[in-house]
Amino acid sequence: MKGQNVSTAVMQRREPTPDGVLGPRGFPKSVDYFPTPPWAARAACAFLANELREPLEEQSCWEPACGELHLVRGLVDYFADVRATDILRYDPAHGICDFLQDGPTYAPVDWVFTNPPFRDAAAFIDVALRKARRGVVMFVRSSFTEGADRYETMFRPGPRAPAYVVTYCERVVLLRDRLIQANALDPFNMDEHGNPQRASSATSYSLVVWVKGENDTRHRWIEPCRTAFEAPGDYPAYEEQWAVCRAAQMDADQLALFA
């Protein structure tokens, strides 16, 4: 049985898609949903706590593009108060808020930390800088720091410049609409024989961090640390999709008997 390769991990571009086009789990592709592994959030929080000597355990954080709360799962291990919203209902536990359109949803927070929709990243940064008291952390593709326009509007030395650009030395695996552990089998991505392929990425990711009162941009690195920051229960089981894979494989095996 021949399967369809739906992986987007090797794509270097995330292009906006028309409304009504759905991803592998039925979410609209137009919302650009690429869940962030909790370990990447924990590693980022550890960086903030160590580099800035920040008492995160006494501070609040808002994740305004929270999806199914995967990034939030990492943030709650460090922050005293984590508020989670999204424009769509991904999980019954989060609030609904169009971060770019709605007025203030909460009392002021210390930090805004999110993986913003790629096409709206600049707008998310503008709003986040107005809403956060202490700082803003944006999880972005490393190539986000390139480009003449972005240099002029957010990276040129001056009052709007970020305090840090932080590169993950270890690849963070992001896939459209689902969260799969690095190198684990992905039941949504089948090879030509109908077998699930292993999750990987050709795209590198970084953090861009704005800290109020600091605009001398420094470059830092987060050393390989995925296994140290992963925790039980971080990754969904996707049992229904695995059942589909097993059924497809059984059909293929039956057909092979009569080949």
N, C-alpha and C positions, 0 to 999 in steps of 0.2 A: 504493500500500500504506500502510495506516495503522499507525503505530508507537505503542508505549506510552511515555508520558513517565514515567520512573522517577526523575527528579531529586529529590533531597532537599535540594539546596543552598539552596533558597529557604524551607525550613521553619525557623521560629524555634524549634520545639520538637523535642526528640528523645525520643520516648516509648518506654518499655520495650515490647517486643513478645514474644508468647508463644514459648517454645522450640519449635523445629521450623519457624518461619517464616524463609525464606531471603531474603537480599538478592540483588542483580543478579549476583553472582559465586558464589553458593552458600554464603556464610558465614551462620551463624545471626544473624538480626537482634537476638536477645537479647543478643549480646555488644557491640552498639553500636559497630561498627568504622567509624571515620571517619579514614582515613589522613592524616597531617600532612605537608605538603610539606617536603622537606629544607631549602629556603631559609629557612623560618620558624625552624627550629632553628638554622641558622647565624646568622641575624640576632639571635636571642636570646642565643647564646653571645658574639657580638660585643658586645652590650649588657653582659653580665656582665663580660666582660674589661675593657671601658672604664669602666663605672660603678664597679665594685668594685675595679678594679686586680687582678683575680684571675689568678693563673698557671694557667689551666685546663690548659695543656699539661703540668702536673705533677700534675694531680688526676684522680680517678676519678668515674665517673657510672654510674648504673643507670637503664635505661629498662624499667619493669616491665609496660608494656602495648604492647609493641613492634610487634605486628602483622607486617607484611611488611618491617620494618626501614627504613621511609622516614625517620622522624625520626632513627633511629640513623645513617643516612647523613650527616646534617648534624652530629650530635654528634661523630663520629669525626674530623672535621676540626679539632676544638678540644681534646678531652679526651685525656689520655694513655691512659686505660683506660675503655672503654665496655662495660657488661654489659647484655645484652638478654634479657628473658624475657617470656612471655605465658602466659595460661591455656590457650590453644589453640595447635596447631601450624600457624602460618602459613608458616614458612620453616624449612628444616632447620638453619639456622645459629644459631637462638636456643634458649635453654633454656625448659623448661616449669616454671611456678611460679604458683600462685594467690597473688598478692601479699597478699591480705587474710587468708589462712588459714595459709599455710606459715610455718614458723619461718625464721630468717635463712638465706638461701641462699648468701650470700657473706660474706666479711670486710667490715667496715664500709666504706662508700663515702663520698666527699665530698659528692656531689650525687645527688639523685633528680630526674629530669627526664622528664615524660611528659605525654601527652594522655590523661587518665583517662576511663574509661567515664562518661558523663554521670551516670547514676543512682548510681554508686558514687564520685563525685568526693570527697565529704567524707571517706569512709572511706579512700580512697587518700591523702589529705592527712595524716590522722592517722597512718597507718602510715609514710608517707614521713618525717614529722618525727621519728619514733623511730629510723629506720634511717640517716638522712643525718647526717654529721658537720658539714658546712659549710652546706648549705642545700637547699631544695626549689624546683623550678620547675614550675608547673602551667600547661599550655596549655589555656585554657578559653574558652567563650563570654564575651563582655564582660558579658553580663547575669548571669553567675555572681556578680558582686560586688554584685548587688542582693538584696533580701529581708531581712526582719527576723530570721528564724531564722539565716541565715548570718552576718548582722552580729553577732548575739550570740555565736555559737559560734566564729567565726574572724576577724572583721574589727574588732570593738570594740577600741579602744586598750587595750593591755595586753600581757602576755607572749606571747600566741598570735598577735598581729597580724602580718601580713606586712610585709616591709621595702619592697616595691614592688608596685604595680599598673602594668603596662606595656601600653599600647595599640598595636596595629598600625594605623598610619594607612592602610595599603594593605590591602584585603581579602585574607584568606587563604582560598583556595577549598578547602573540604572537602566530599567527597561520600561517600555510603555505599559502602563496600567497594572503592573504586577511587581511584586518584590520577591526576588529569588536570590538566595545566597550565592556569592561568587563561587564559580566552578561547580555548583550543584546542577542537577538535571532540571531543565525548564520544560514543564509539560505543555506550555503554550507555543513552543518552538520546536518543530519536528524536522528531521532531516528527510532526505528523499526516500528513505526506507520506512518512514513512519516512527522513528525512534527519537525521543527527546534529546535535544542538544544541551550542552553545558553553558551556563550563564557566564558571559564575559563582556568586556567592553573595550573599545578602541578609543574611547573618549576620556580625557583627563578632567578632573574637577578641582576647584579651588574655593576657598572662602574669601570674600571681600568684606572687611570689617571696618565700620565707621565707629569711632569713639568720640563722644562729645569733648571738645577741647583739644583733640589731637588730630593733626592733618599732615604729619610728616610720614609718608607712606614707607613702611618697612616690609620686606619680603621674608616670610618664614615658611618652614616646611613641617608637615606632620609626618613623622616617620611611620613605616609600616607597622600597623597596630590593630588590624581588623579583628584578629582572633582574640586579642586581649580585651576588646571592647564589645564583642558580641555577647549576647545573653540568651538563655533558653526562652523560647517563645517569640523571638524576634521576627521569624519568617512564617508567613501563612502556609498552611498545609495544602491548600487548593485541592482538597480531596475529590471534588466533583470533576475537576479537569483531569486528575490522575485516573479516575474511573473511565473517562472518555478515552484516554490513552490506552488503558488496558483492554478496553473493548475493541478499539481499532487494531491493536496488536493481535488479539485473538482472531479477529476477522482475517487479518493478513496471514496468520498461521494456517487457518482453515483453507484459505485459497491456495496456499503453497502445497497443501496435500494433494490438490487436484491439478497442479500445474504440470 
